[in-house]
Amino acid sequence: MTRLHHLPFSPWSEKARWALDHHRVSYETVQHVPLVGDMRLRVLLRKPRGRVTVPILEDQGQIFPDSLSIARHAEAIGTGTPLFPAEHATQVQRWHQFSEELLNAGRGVFALKQADDVQAAQAALPRKLHPAVRSLLAPVARQTMNLFVAKYRIRDSERSHRPVLERLLEGLATVLSDGRQYLVGEQLTYADLAVAPALQMVRPVDKRFMPVGPGGRKAWSNDDLAERFPQLLAWRDALYEAHRS
Ligand SMILES: N[C@@H](CCC(=O)N[C@@H](CS)C(=O)NCC(=O)O)C(=O)O
């Protein structure tokens, strides 16, 4: 049995799914519910304390607790071109770290907006709810987001998320300014799979490829960044069209 515990709209889960799909590994999915689902993850990971996250892959009794280990496992058991070519190992590892930093900064910006701004919290509630109910539930949404903020210690570096996000996007734009299609070498590697989904917090990719999280495209977009870095979105979109059909 190969089972992926994931959050469909999370870029971290997308990295794992993309690697599994690229290597044609078949798996079933279990949808994690943020915060509420932590207990199940604790049991699975045998981790009574500390932070637990998805994606997690269970495969024949083995546990792979994060996106990178899942992608490496997919490479070990699957087919298709390597995502971790030996000759580019160091560069791919660097891009993995870059992706984690980009995602953490993006999550910081997104979560603080939802936690601190009543209107943003209200906008993140399901659209099918009556506006009056949404306005009633907005404080609950904010409280929930504050639990999420606490889980990831997002306020520890409250002021740095936005500048870090900008600096990383500028760095990526510089690298891609030569018009390259792939971050490392001449073919798709885990570097691309790790970085492209991290642009979800600038503007979500087309919903054919992955669903958008609570609040929809508006809540997940940072319009000023999308306008400043259209070349990054164009690179991401071309990569998805070519490799994620
Ligand atoms: N380094 C980990 C990070 C995973 C991570 O941060 N997952 C978050 C995505 S927002 C998560 O599980 N969120 C749901 C929750 O906290 O309940 C990986 O690459 O898998």
The ligand as an ORCA input file, in Angstrom:
! r2SCAN-3c Opt
* xyz 0 1
  N       9.581     20.575      5.076
  C       8.236     20.020      5.067
  C       7.244     21.144      5.316
  C       5.797     20.719      5.145
  C       4.829     21.793      5.628
  O       5.228     22.863      6.135
  N       3.524     21.485      5.486
  C       2.494     22.400      5.883
  C       2.003     23.123      4.647
  S       1.216     24.648      5.011
  C       1.341     21.652      6.574
  O       1.431     20.469      6.833
  N       0.246     22.364      6.876
  C      -0.925     21.779      7.477
  C      -0.948     21.859      8.965
  O      -0.049     22.455      9.581
  O      -1.894     21.299      9.547
  C       8.032     19.318      3.715
  O       8.756     19.654      2.777
  O       7.194     18.415      3.592
*
